[in-house]
Amino acid sequence: MSRYSAWSILAQGLRGNRGWRRAWREPDPKSAYDVVIVGGGGHGLATAYYLAKEHGLRNVAVVEKGWLGGGNTGRNTTIVRSNYMIEGNTRFYERSLKLWEGLSRDLNFNVMFSQRGQYTLSHSPAQMDAARRRANVMRANGIDAELLDREAVARHLPYVDTSASARFPVHGAVLQRRAGTARHDAVAWGFARGADRLGVDIIQQCEVVGFLHDGDRVVGVDTTRGPIRAGKVGIAVAGHTGHLAAKAGLRLPIETHLLQAFVSEPLKPMVDTVIAFGGAHFYISQSDKGGLVFGGDLDGYNSYAQRGGLPVVAHTMASAKALIPSISRLKVLRHWAGAMDMTMDGSPIIARTPIEGLYLNGGWCYGGFKATPASGWCFAWTIAKDAPHEDNAAFTLDRFERGVQIDEKGAGPYPQAH
């Protein structure tokens, strides 16, 4: 039960919120820690939380150049799912979904995880064949999946254009009922509060400008608030992974692109699920505030900016209207872009690096938000034990050198080929 009653909340508001207790401390950085995690988004905070909770490592700092959740954690469409089919991804994303299902209870903080299900539409016989194969692989791995025909889609999603004259005729869909959405800022806050209560120092406004070395080993970070020594350093900085790793002398098989997202004006409850539009690379859900949250394709150029180009805006709006014609007159309230670090095979890296003392969590492509709990859990295991867990054993950095890709780029926004 909350320690605040309705009356105390009102009184706090009238007093300018001066009586609120901070959800986490704001300590000055110490001169040394056992582990420093660079990046105060969901992945970095989750890593610190699980280092403390699962491995008893509490002399840990998370350093963030801005504010918590100010990067890609707060710039996504909040979709959570585990409808992957390639070995290496399947078990990992299912672990993440299972962690999501108990996350609010584990953190004692409501992350607003809503298992409203996801429909991944197919628009050709070839896509239906691919959907059938994916659903069978999911079910063989103990992951829920249902294959629906066009009539079932029309019954479940009456606002979707399933007519024969549709620009992209609907042939069916894969339904994962356990998929859904979560509140992105609540996820960051929940992990931050949980880590703080276990003794982790969370240090904001502290940019890493370089790394400390002892010979060939990384032994800490140089920051805008002074040097911080560490037994181990983990990088979890989303779209700036390649930029930061270069400061340590590490060149990564990663490009950074922009992925845009949009929110419409609010309307009454209508879209009570997540829909992935396999015909035109589009995905949509409805927030608790009533706005439709949707996104589309990457901007086709490399950038670290957090704004996108108009061609993708036009493509995304056209996709929205083709899928759900009735929303064509809605106004778009806001729009943003996240800086996505994209690996060459569409799958992440959670591994030790060739530099002793330096560990890498990055290259998330489209999968970052949904992977947050498992990413932190597996990265914490890898840092604590100097070896990967079986669920992230395939996400090595050297797989690109060895030619052992986990090529599931099509499972970014929707798990089917065009």
N, C-alpha and C positions, 0 to 999 in steps of 0.2 A: 504494500500500500504506500502511496506517496506520502511524504512527511508534510506536504502542503495541502491545506484545505482550500475550498473555493474562496472563503473569506480571506485567508492569508495571502492567496495569490492576488486578490483585488487590492489588499492593503499594500503588498509589495509594489504593485503598479502605481498606486497613488504616491508612494514614497520614492518613485524613480528607480525601483529595483535595487536599492542600496543594500538590502538585506539578503540577497541571494548568495548562497554558498557556491563558489566556483566548482564546476564539474571536474576540472583537473588543475593541478598546480602550474605555475609559471616560473620554474626555477632558473637560476643562472646555470650555465653549463659548468660541470666539474672539469678538472684538468684531464681526467682519464675515466674510461668505462671499460667493462668487459666487451661490450658490443655497442657500436654506433650504427643506427639505421638512418640512411639519408633518404628523406622523403616522408612527409607527414600526410599522405593520402591514405586511402583505405588499406592498400597493400602494406605500406610501411607500418602503420599503426597495428594492423592485424599481426604482422610479424613480431613486433615488440610484445604484444599481448600474449601470444602463444609461446614466445621465448620464456616469459615469466611464468605463465600458467602451467605449461606442459613440461618445461625443462628446468625450472627453478633459477633461471638467469634473470636477476632483477637489477643488477648494476648495468642498466641499458639506457641509452638515450636515443630518442628520435629527433633529428634536426630537420627543420623545414624552413626554406628560404622565405616563405610568405606566411599564410595562415593555414590551419588544418583544413583539408578538404578543398583547398582553393584551386586545385588542378583538375585532373580528369575525374576525380571522385565526384565533384560537383558539376561535371559537364558531360553527362551521358543520358541515356533514355531509360535507365534503371531496370532493365530487363534481366531476369534471372531464369536460367534454364540449363538442362544437361542433355540436350538432344544431339550429342556427338557420336561418331561411329568409328573413328580410326583409333586403333590401339595406341595408348599413350594419352589420348584425350578423354576417352570414354570414362574410364575409372576416375580420373582426376575431377572432371566436372560433376560427376555424380557425387563424389565426396563433398564437393562444394555445396551442392544442393542440399545434401543431408545436413551439413553444418548450418546452412541458412534456416532449415526447418526448426532448429533448436537455438538459434542465435540470440533472440530476444531474451529467452530464459537464461542462457549462459551468461550474457552480459548484464542481466537485470536492467535492460534498457530496451525500449520498444523501437526496433528498427523498421517497423511497419511493413513487414514482409507479407505480401498478399498473394496467395497461391490461386490466381485466377485463371491459370492455364494459358497455353500458347497454341494457336493454330498456324501451321506453316503450310501455306497454300501451294498447290501444284497447278500448272497451267498448260500441260501437254501430256500426252501418253508417256513420253520419255521421263518427264519429271515425276509422274506417278510411279514409274518403275524404280526411279532413284529413291522416292519416298518409301516405297514398300521395302526396299533393301535396308534403308536406314532404320525404319521401324523394327524390322526383324533383328538387326544387330543390337539395337537398344534393348529389346525384350530379352534377347539372349544374355545380355549383361545385367539383367535384373532392373532395367530402367523402364518406367511406364511409357507406353506409346500406343496410340490407337490410329488406325488408318481409316479415314472417312471418305465416302464418295461425294459427288457434287450435291446430291439431294440432302445428305446429312449436313454438309456445310451450309446449305441454304436454310435449313431448319434452325441451326445453331446461330448463324450470323445473318439474319434477315436483311440487314442494311448493306451487306456486301453485294456488289453486282455479280450475280451468278448466272445472269441471262446468257442465252446463246449469242447475243449480239455484243457482249462485253468485249472491250478492247483486248483483254487477256482472259479468255474463257476459263472458268474454274473447273478443273477436273476432279479435285479432291483435296485432301489435306492430311498432315500428320498432327495429331493432337497430343500434347503432353500436359496432362491436367495438373501436375505438381509444379509446373513452371509458373512464373508470375513476375511481380515487381517488388521493389523495396525502396525505402526513402533514402536517397544517397547521403544527405548530410547527417541523418540519424545514424547511419552505419559508421561514418567517421567519428561522430561524437561518442557513440557507444564503445567503440574500440579504444578511443582516447581515454575515456573515463575508466574503462576496465584496466587498461595498461597502467594508468596513473595510480590506481588503488593497489596495484601489485608492486609499486615502487619505481616504475619506469619514469625517467625524466623526459618530458615533452617540451622541446625548445623551439619556439617559433621565431620568425624574423632572424634566422641564422643561416645564411647561405654558405654552402661549401664552395670554396674557390680553388681548392687543390687538395692533394693527399700527402700525408706524411709517410716517408719511406725509411726503412732500415735495411740497406742493401736492396735486394729484390722484393722485399716484403712490405706491404702496406701496414702501417702501425698507427693510423689515425687520419684525421681530416684537418685541414686548415680552413677556418671559417671567418666570416666577417665579425665574429665575436671572439676570435682568438683560436689557437690550435687546441684540438681535443685528441688525446691519444686513446687508442682502443686496441684490444686484442684482436678483434675482428670488425670489419666494416661491410655492411650490406647496402647495396644500391637498389632503391625502389622508387624511381622518380618519373614513371610514365613516359610522356613524350620526349623528355630531355635525357633519356638513358644514354644515347650515343654521345651527346655533348658532354655529359659528366664523366662517362667512362674514358673519354679521350684525355681528360685531365690526369688520369692514372696511367696513361700510355696504352690503353686498350682500344683496339678498333673492332667494332661490332658489325655483324651482318644485319643492320637495321636501317630503315629509312623512316623519317618522320613526315606524316601527312596530316591533313585536317579532316575531321569528321563532324559534320554539322548536325544540329538538332533544333527542334522547333516546338513551341507550345502555342496552342490556339486560345482564343477567348473561351471562357467556361460555358458549358451547356449542361443540361440535365443528364443523368446517367444514361449512357447509350452503349459505349464499347466496354463491356464488362470482362474483357479478356485481352490478351496480347495477340496481334495478328502480324505475321510476316508474309509479305507479298512477294512470292517467288518470281513473278513475271517482270518486275521492274525495280528490284532492290529497294524495298520500302518496308517499314515496320511501324506499328502504331499501338498505343494503349491510351487509357484515360486516367488522369490523376484523380486523387481524392478531392481536389479543388474543382474538378469539372473540366479542366483543359485537356485537349487531346495532345499527347506527347508523341512526336514522330521524328523519323530521320531517314536518311537515304544513303547515297554513295559517298565515297571519299572524293575530296577535291584532288584533281589529277596533277598536283605539283607538290614538291617538298617545302615545308614551312614549319616554323615554330610559333607562328601567330595564332591567336585565339579568335580569329574571324575567318569566314569563308567567302567563296565567290558566288556570284549570282547564277551561273549556269546550274550549279547544284540546287540552288533555291528553286529555280524553275522546274527542274527535273523532279524534285521532291513534291512540289505542289501538284504537278500533273499526275504523279503516281497516287497521291491522296485522292484526287478527284476520280481517277479511273477505278480505284478500289471501292470507294464509298462516295458515290455521286452526291448524296444528300448533304455533305459537308462543304460543298463547293463555295458557299457564300460566307463561311466562317472567316473571321479575321485572325491573323497571326499576331500574337501579343509580343513574343520575344523569340530570339534566335541566337545561337551561339555556336562555337566550334571548339572541339577538344583536339589537342596535339597528340596524335596516335603514333606510337613507335611500332612499326610494322616489320616483322621478320619476313624472310623470303618464303617461308612455308605456311605462314598464318598461325603458327603455334608459338607459345611463349618460351622463355629461357628462365629456369630456376636452377641455379647451379653454382658451384665454385668456379672461379675464373683461373686462368693460367698464372695470375699474380697471387702469391701467397697472402692470405689474410683478407682478400677481397672477394665478395660474393655478389651475384647478380640476379635480380628479379626484374624482367622487362620483356619487351617485344610482344605485348599483349594483343595487338591488333584490335579486333572487335570484342575480344573476350574478357576485358579487364574487370568490369564491375561485377559480373556474375561470378567471377573466380575469386573474389576478394577473400572469403574465409579460407578456402583451400590453399590459395596462394600464400597467405600468411602462415597457415599451419605447416605447409610443406617447406617454405623458406626457413621458418624457425627450426624445423627438424634438420635441414641441410646445414645451417649455421652451427647449431648446437653439436651435431654429431660429425661434422666434416664429411658427410656422405648423404646422398639423396635418399628420400623415402621411395618406396616402390611406385608411389603414385606420381612422382615427378622425375623418376629416373630417366625417362625418355627426353626430358626438356633440357638437354645438355647444350652447351655452347659449341662444342666441337662437332655436333651432328652435321653441320653444314660443310665442314671440312671433310667429314667421312662420307657424305652423300646419303645420310639416313634421315631424310626429311619426314616430318609429320604433316603431310600436305592436306590440310583441311580448310583451305581458304574459303571454300564455299559455305562453311558452317559459321561464318561471321554473322551476318544478319539473318540468313536463312540457310538451312542445310540441304540445298539442292543445287545442281548445276543448271545453268541457263540452257 
